[in-house]
Amino acid sequence: MKETLFHRDEIQKHFEIIYPPDYDIARLIAQELESPDVTKTAKMSVKGLARHHALVGTNRLRLAWGLNSPRHTVEELRVESLKPNFDEEAWRVRCEKLSHQPLTEKLLDFLVEDMEERVEDCSKLLRIVSQIVLNQNGKYSVDQWEPIASYHARELLRSTSFMGSQLNHICDEIENIRFKAGRGMIEIGVYGGNCSYFVWSQIIGHASKHWFNCVRTAEKSRTNPNYLYETTASHLFWESIFSSLPQPQQLLNRIFEEQAVVRLALRKRAELHAPPTVSMPS
């Protein structure tokens, strides 16, 4: 799990750093907020939006500004918590009920969407590293590319849109369905788990942790006279972990395979509990 790879305070520090893509997304959101179709009484600068984006990510930022509609109950609760007449006690009661909410096809699909987004960030991180190492980075320098790679490595630390207790319950249900379907552990290289979420967490967590370790070591190579030569985070990452990480598409394939198995089981369960149909006499 990602939480075992990073201390919570360390994760939070990464979300306090603003990278170039944060500004790019902030500018796009600022343009949307200027649209006459969007009713907003508050204004925020691009820098403020970029800082907010770094802290909470694209989806939660768009939810906060009313640019996205909530997809599920947790996102509805997050929007409610921003309202001035927010009832904290009622909100907490609803949050507690989520830990026992049955798994549905929609919740499954939303979890897969969340995981897909992070796999895409992992893919972009690996692509930037390979372009730099193979001297295919085009018109942009290493100093311009590596902060973008750090942005994607930071996004790998972003949690899903679900709350912890609800996510644990969802994973328990998925594990039970896999067990009943005769599905064993998911293994991709050195990574393994009883459901795709756990394998996904290991892979993206290790990729992110190793990238930031490489960033720190590369910085020392440029500033510490004890280092024999300067290097880049990309070259260190390439030499240490790049070849051992599964290809993003390989991980996605396993996620989609599990999604199909679980969806089929959920449909069968729904049919089993559906009320009997009564045929009217002709």
Residue pairs with C-beta under 8 A, 6 or more apart in sequence:
1 198
1 201
1 202
1 205
2 11
2 157
2 159
2 201
2 204
2 205
2 208
4 205
5 205
5 206
5 208
5 209
6 157
6 205
6 208
6 209
11 157
14 154
14 157
14 212
15 54
15 55
15 154
15 157
16 54
16 55
17 54
17 150
17 154
18 50
18 51
18 54
19 54
19 147
19 148
19 150
19 151
19 154
20 147
20 148
20 151
21 148
21 151
22 50
22 51
22 53
22 54
22 151
23 46
23 47
23 50
25 50
25 53
25 58
25 61
26 46
26 47
26 49
26 50
26 52
26 53
27 46
29 49
29 53
29 61
29 62
29 65
29 67
30 44
30 46
30 49
32 38
32 67
33 40
33 43
33 44
33 65
33 67
38 66
38 67
39 66
40 65
40 66
44 52
49 61
52 61
52 64
53 61
54 154
56 64
57 155
57 158
59 68
59 75
59 161
60 78
60 161
62 68
63 70
63 75
63 78
63 79
64 78
64 79
64 82
70 76
70 78
70 79
71 110
71 161
72 106
72 107
72 110
72 161
72 162
73 94
73 98
73 101
74 98
74 161
74 162
74 163
74 166
75 161
77 91
77 94
77 95
80 86
80 91
81 91
95 163
96 165
98 163
98 165
98 166
99 163
99 165
99 166
99 168
99 169
100 169
101 107
101 166
101 169
102 173
103 169
103 170
103 173
103 174
103 262
103 266
104 266
105 263
105 266
105 267
107 170
108 170
108 174
108 259
108 262
108 263
108 266
109 259
110 161
110 162
111 160
111 162
111 167
111 170
111 197
112 255
112 256
112 259
114 160
114 161
114 162
115 160
115 196
115 197
115 200
115 255
116 252
116 255
117 155
118 155
118 156
118 158
118 200
118 204
119 200
119 204
119 248
119 251
119 252
119 255
120 248
121 152
121 153
121 155
121 156
121 204
122 152
122 156
122 203
122 204
122 207
122 245
122 248
122 251
123 248
124 149
124 152
125 149
125 152
125 153
125 156
125 207
125 211
126 207
126 242
126 245
126 248
128 137
128 145
128 146
128 148
128 149
128 152
128 234
129 149
129 234
129 237
129 238
129 242
130 136
130 238
130 242
131 137
131 138
131 145
132 142
132 145
132 146
132 232
132 234
132 235
133 234
133 235
133 238
137 145
142 232
142 234
145 234
146 215
146 232
146 233
146 234
149 211
149 233
149 234
150 211
150 212
150 215
150 233
153 207
153 208
153 211
153 212
154 208
156 204
156 205
156 207
156 208
157 205
157 208
160 167
162 170
167 197
170 197
171 195
171 197
171 198
174 195
174 196
174 197
174 258
174 262
175 194
175 195
177 261
177 262
177 265
177 266
178 194
178 195
178 258
178 261
178 262
180 265
181 261
181 265
183 258
183 261
185 192
185 193
185 194
186 192
186 193
186 194
186 195
186 196
186 198
186 199
186 254
186 258
187 199
188 199
188 203
188 246
188 250
188 251
188 254
189 244
189 245
189 246
190 244
191 199
191 202
191 203
191 206
191 246
192 199
193 199
193 201
193 202
195 258
196 254
196 255
196 258
199 251
199 254
200 251
200 255
203 245
203 246
203 251
206 241
206 245
207 241
207 245
210 237
210 240
210 241
211 233
211 237
214 233
214 234
214 236
214 237
214 240
215 233
217 231
217 233
217 236
218 230
218 231
218 232
218 233
218 235
218 236
220 227
221 227
221 229
221 230
221 231
222 230
